Amino acid sequence: MRSSCGRSDRIESAFGDNLKVTIFGGSHEPEIGCVIEGLPAGAIDGIDMEELQAFMDRRAPGRNEFSTPRKENDIPVLKSKDPLTFIIENKNARSSDYKKLGNIPRPGHADFTAHIKYGDDINMAGGGPFSGRMTAPLCIAGGIAKQILKAKGVTVCARIRSVHGINDTPINYAGVTANEIEAVSAKGFPVMDDNAGEKMKDEIRAAKARGDSVGGKVEVVAVGCPAGLGSPMYGGAESVMSRVFFGIPAVKAVEFGAGCDVSEMLGSENNDPFTAAGGEIKTATNNAGGILGGITDGMPIIAKLAFKPTPSISIEQDSVDMETMKPAKLVIQGRHDPCVVLRAVPVAEAAMALAILDMMMEGK
Ligand SMILES: Cc1cc2nc3c(=O)[nH]c(=O)nc-3n(C[C@H](O)[C@H](O)[C@H](O)COP(=O)(O)O)c2cc1C
């Protein structure tokens, strides 16, 4: 796994052991993009570009009242097959919104830490390389990985699990099917219980009307993943996936299977009993989320990602002018998502698909 961010000829950040994905650019740079190395030769020729565009459209901004009004078509342009490189042109950046911030860092955003580390060396307009916009190239690579996995019988799909404490219906972690998760992730507002979905929408609308924001959780599931992926400790499936999940801006916690709840269970409640049905060893429950000892056990892989509320809110906040070192009041006027969770659903799918494909390519 590698990750770097610095101004050489361009800012970039990379991950992957067997499949290397490098994301480059910034929110208000002319372009953002990705380089994907390690795919089998010719793999890109088997990719359905219309399906990839439909996947990108699920994340794209400006599509509904729950997303930033910034209008970007997010069309992947193939720049090179070797190394496999895609770019997306940034067409609707409005840097004037960010000039108004001056030397005053937004609470909850990366302005302060980016200033400490890079000074004026990077363009932080629109959040620069820290922006949610950097998940668009992640979705190019992840959309390709999803199609490759699908051809191998692995389905990766996600849904909104909660928004500001309003929960969708739990799924059966042991029995969840590919059809079930595909149906929910294909919805415009991907929840199983549409009544809960309406309450979540009202919660986002109410926060937005107050100039505030809300967070929530995304649940991402892989069905059909073979047993035996991953290795002990740092090569474990949870470690490999978490690295990619935590690269998604605004993710503050990741849980696998029963997650944090395991700390309140008895061993006899948490352990998933083994069963031998149809010549296959499975488990009757799936509190482990498909992973034991860092290695996949053939059950559905289940992860939950907790997203914080969008940091850029228009309510007045306390900050500091970093030049004068005096207290400063901040009112943010740019275009922002009142809740990032809806747009993060395909991003979580992209991240899990890439991590699984990376592990599947071990030794290939
Ligand atoms: C899809 C997506 C969209 C986002 N949109 C915004 C946004 O409109 N405004 C904002 O301030 N942060 C947004 N974020 C979150 C910030 O990029 C993130 O909180 C910030 O870079 C600080 O990083 P951290 O929260 O991981 O510490 C978004 C994140 C994602 C995944």
The ligand as a MOL file (V3000), in Angstrom:
LIG
                    3D

  0  0  0     0  0            999 V3000
M  V30 BEGIN CTAB
M  V30 COUNTS 31 33 0 0 0
M  V30 BEGIN ATOM
M  V30 1 C -19.1550 12.4730 -1.9120 0
M  V30 2 C -18.6290 13.4910 -0.9250 0
M  V30 3 C -19.0360 14.8100 -1.0380 0
M  V30 4 C -18.5710 15.7820 -0.1350 0
M  V30 5 N -19.0250 17.0660 -0.2610 0
M  V30 6 C -18.5970 18.0020 0.6110 0
M  V30 7 C -19.0640 19.3410 0.5050 0
M  V30 8 O -19.8960 19.6750 -0.3490 0
M  V30 9 N -18.5790 20.2580 1.4000 0
M  V30 10 C -17.6930 19.9180 2.3830 0
M  V30 11 O -17.2960 20.7720 3.1630 0
M  V30 12 N -17.2490 18.6490 2.5110 0
M  V30 13 C -17.6760 17.6950 1.6510 0
M  V30 14 N -17.2060 16.4030 1.7770 0
M  V30 15 C -16.3480 16.0580 2.9310 0
M  V30 16 C -14.9650 16.7050 2.9020 0
M  V30 17 O -14.3040 16.4610 1.6940 0
M  V30 18 C -14.1360 16.2190 4.1120 0
M  V30 19 O -14.8820 16.2880 5.2800 0
M  V30 20 C -12.8650 17.0750 4.2750 0
M  V30 21 O -12.0080 16.8880 3.1750 0
M  V30 22 C -12.0830 16.7730 5.5540 0
M  V30 23 O -11.6900 15.4290 5.5670 0
M  V30 24 P -12.1380 14.4410 6.7620 0
M  V30 25 O -13.6000 14.7240 7.0120 0
M  V30 26 O -11.9390 13.0560 6.2090 0
M  V30 27 O -11.3000 14.7780 7.9370 0
M  V30 28 C -17.6560 15.4090 0.8910 0
M  V30 29 C -17.2380 14.0720 0.9900 0
M  V30 30 C -17.7230 13.1150 0.0930 0
M  V30 31 C -17.2960 11.6870 0.2350 0
M  V30 END ATOM
M  V30 BEGIN BOND
M  V30 1 1 1 2
M  V30 2 1 2 3
M  V30 3 2 2 30
M  V30 4 2 3 4
M  V30 5 1 4 5
M  V30 6 1 4 28
M  V30 7 2 5 6
M  V30 8 1 6 7
M  V30 9 1 6 13
M  V30 10 2 7 8
M  V30 11 1 7 9
M  V30 12 1 9 10
M  V30 13 2 10 11
M  V30 14 1 10 12
M  V30 15 2 12 13
M  V30 16 1 13 14
M  V30 17 1 14 15
M  V30 18 1 14 28
M  V30 19 1 15 16
M  V30 20 1 16 17
M  V30 21 1 16 18
M  V30 22 1 18 19
M  V30 23 1 18 20
M  V30 24 1 20 21
M  V30 25 1 20 22
M  V30 26 1 22 23
M  V30 27 1 23 24
M  V30 28 2 24 25
M  V30 29 1 24 26
M  V30 30 1 24 27
M  V30 31 2 28 29
M  V30 32 1 29 30
M  V30 33 1 30 31
M  V30 END BOND
M  V30 END CTAB
M  END
